[in-house]
Amino acid sequence: MFASFIIIAFLLQTSSITAEQSCSFCPAGSQIRLDEIYQAFFKADIIPDVIPTFIPTTYLDLQFQPLNGKSINVTLGNEISTLQTLVLSGPSFYFGQEVDYLNAKYTLIMFDPDPPNPKLNILSSILHWIVHDVLPCNSTNPRAPLDLPPNTMYAQPTPLSFAPHRYTFLLCRQPTNPVYDFQFQTVGITGNMRPLFNIKQYLMKSNLTVVSGNFFLQGLNSVV
């Protein structure tokens, strides 16, 4: 009887832990899952063609919650329609904590490497979104207002070809004293710097380390 009471009390106590408290214990993901990220990026020619080769050390989950319709996850190359990405402030996102970087902060970058056409991507990438100072597990942490400087407002995908574009998300570990490139952070939804985004230069100039990523496909005929 007394033992049962102790067990019930323990369960009640552990169930009262908030999501924010439990975030500090979220794992980085299994090696199988991390290998899947690398293989998907390699198969889609995102590495090493678009960005330098990286070894994933955590996962990156993203979910669009469109104004009309049910939510949809980004799953390493699934096709998503324009209506499904019609959101006001970008998809929700969630990632695990790197084992060796318990106090790290991260930057999330979304860009399109395929304008105007994946088979003729002669232009620079188009920048869609940058969010700085995010923490593992909780994409809504108060340190990173998602639409305020030094962040870049979310711009909805607008592919200009029937061939699907590879809309890419990168999760990057920030240095201890990050330097923000405000020529990108201060643009609006249609800012002039968005079509001139060079992801390789940005990563190098900002001293960002890519630790994970995800991507989806979208073209003019994507009607999933």
C-alpha positions in Angstrom: 0.0 0.0 0.0 2.7 2.4 1.0 4.9 1.4 -1.9 2.0 2.0 -4.3 1.5 5.5 -2.8 5.2 6.3 -3.4 5.0 5.2 -7.0 1.9 7.3 -7.7 3.6 10.3 -6.0 6.7 9.9 -8.2 4.6 9.7 -11.4 2.7 12.8 -10.5 5.9 14.6 -9.8 7.6 13.7 -13.0 4.5 14.4 -15.1 4.6 18.0 -13.8 7.9 18.7 -15.5 7.2 21.4 -18.1 8.2 21.2 -21.7 10.8 23.9 -21.2 12.5 22.0 -18.4 12.6 18.8 -20.3 14.2 20.5 -23.3 17.6 20.3 -21.7 17.5 16.5 -21.8 16.5 16.0 -25.5 18.9 13.7 -27.3 20.6 14.5 -30.6 19.2 11.5 -32.4 20.4 8.0 -33.3 23.3 7.5 -35.6 21.0 5.9 -38.1 18.9 9.0 -38.2 22.0 11.2 -38.6 23.3 9.0 -41.4 19.9 9.4 -43.2 20.4 13.2 -43.2 23.8 12.9 -44.7 22.7 10.4 -47.4 19.7 12.5 -48.3 21.8 15.7 -48.7 24.4 13.8 -50.7 21.8 12.1 -53.0 20.1 15.5 -53.7 23.5 17.1 -54.6 23.2 19.6 -51.8 26.5 18.4 -50.6 29.1 19.1 -51.8 27.6 21.2 -54.7 25.6 23.8 -52.8 27.3 23.7 -49.4 30.5 22.1 -48.1 30.2 18.6 -46.8 29.2 18.3 -43.2 28.7 15.5 -40.7 25.3 15.8 -38.9 25.5 15.8 -35.1 21.8 16.3 -34.4 18.5 16.2 -36.3 16.2 19.1 -37.5 12.5 18.6 -37.6 10.2 21.1 -39.3 6.5 21.4 -39.7 4.4 23.7 -41.8 1.0 24.7 -40.3 -0.8 26.4 -43.3 -3.6 28.8 -42.9 -6.0 26.3 -44.5 -5.3 22.6 -44.2 -3.5 20.2 -41.9 0.1 20.5 -40.9 2.8 18.8 -42.9 6.3 17.7 -41.9 9.5 18.3 -43.9 11.1 14.9 -44.4 14.3 15.1 -46.3 13.1 15.7 -49.8 9.3 15.2 -49.7 7.3 17.3 -52.2 5.2 20.1 -50.6 2.8 22.4 -52.5 2.8 26.2 -52.4 -0.5 26.2 -50.4 1.0 23.9 -47.8 3.8 26.4 -47.2 1.5 29.4 -47.0 2.3 30.4 -43.4 2.8 33.8 -41.7 6.1 33.3 -39.9 7.8 30.2 -41.1 7.5 26.6 -40.1 7.9 25.4 -36.5 11.1 23.6 -35.9 12.7 21.4 -33.3 16.2 19.9 -32.9 18.1 17.9 -30.3 21.0 19.0 -28.2 24.6 18.3 -29.3 26.4 16.2 -26.7 29.6 18.3 -26.6 27.9 21.7 -26.9 25.5 22.1 -24.0 25.6 25.9 -23.9 25.6 26.5 -27.7 23.2 28.7 -29.6 22.2 28.1 -33.2 21.2 29.8 -36.4 18.5 28.4 -38.8 18.8 29.4 -42.5 16.3 28.6 -45.2 17.2 29.2 -48.9 16.5 28.1 -52.4 19.6 27.1 -54.3 17.8 26.5 -57.6 16.7 29.8 -59.2 15.5 30.1 -61.8 15.5 26.4 -62.6 17.2 23.4 -60.9 18.8 22.4 -64.2 20.0 25.9 -64.9 20.7 27.4 -61.5 22.9 30.2 -62.7 21.7 32.7 -60.2 22.7 33.0 -56.6 20.5 31.3 -54.0 17.4 33.1 -52.8 17.3 33.7 -49.0 14.0 32.9 -47.4 14.6 33.0 -43.6 17.2 33.4 -40.9 16.6 33.0 -37.2 19.5 33.5 -34.8 20.1 32.5 -31.2 17.8 29.6 -31.0 18.2 26.8 -28.4 17.7 23.0 -28.7 14.2 21.5 -28.4 12.3 24.8 -28.3 12.0 26.9 -31.4 9.9 29.5 -29.6 12.5 30.4 -27.0 12.1 34.1 -26.0 15.7 35.0 -27.0 14.8 34.8 -30.7 11.8 36.7 -31.8 11.3 35.1 -35.2 10.5 38.2 -37.3 12.7 40.9 -35.6 16.3 42.0 -36.4 18.9 40.6 -36.4 16.7 37.9 -37.9 15.4 37.8 -41.5 11.6 37.6 -42.0 10.2 34.5 -43.5 9.4 34.7 -47.2 7.2 32.0 -48.7 8.6 29.8 -51.4 7.8 31.0 -55.0 9.4 28.6 -57.5 9.5 29.8 -61.0 9.8 26.4 -62.8 7.8 23.3 -63.0 10.9 21.3 -62.0 10.9 21.2 -58.2 13.4 23.4 -56.3 15.3 22.1 -53.3 14.2 24.4 -50.5 16.9 23.8 -47.9 17.1 24.4 -44.2 20.5 24.5 -42.4 21.0 24.4 -38.6 24.3 26.0 -37.7 26.1 26.2 -34.4 27.1 29.8 -33.7 30.5 30.9 -32.4 30.8 32.2 -28.8 30.7 35.8 -30.0 28.6 35.8 -33.2 28.8 38.6 -35.7 25.6 39.2 -37.6 25.6 40.3 -41.2 23.0 43.0 -41.2 22.9 43.5 -44.9 20.7 40.3 -44.9 19.0 40.7 -41.6 17.5 44.1 -42.3 15.8 43.2 -45.6 12.0 42.8 -45.7 10.0 40.2 -47.5 11.0 41.5 -50.9 14.4 42.9 -50.0 17.0 43.4 -52.7 19.6 41.1 -51.0 17.4 38.0 -51.0 18.2 37.0 -54.6 21.9 37.6 -54.1 22.4 35.2 -51.2 25.7 33.2 -51.3 25.3 30.5 -48.7 29.0 29.4 -48.7 30.2 33.0 -48.2 27.6 33.6 -45.5 28.6 30.5 -43.5 32.3 31.4 -43.7 31.9 35.1 -42.9 29.6 34.4 -39.9 31.8 31.5 -38.7 28.9 29.2 -38.6 29.2 25.4 -38.3 26.5 23.3 -40.0 25.4 20.6 -37.7 22.1 19.5 -39.4 19.7 20.2 -42.1 16.5 19.3 -43.9 14.8 20.1 -47.2 11.7 19.8 -49.3 10.8 20.0 -53.0 8.4 22.4 -54.6 7.7 23.4 -58.2 4.9 25.2 -60.0 3.1 21.9 -60.5 3.4 20.7 -56.9 -0.1 19.9 -55.8 0.4 17.4 -53.0 
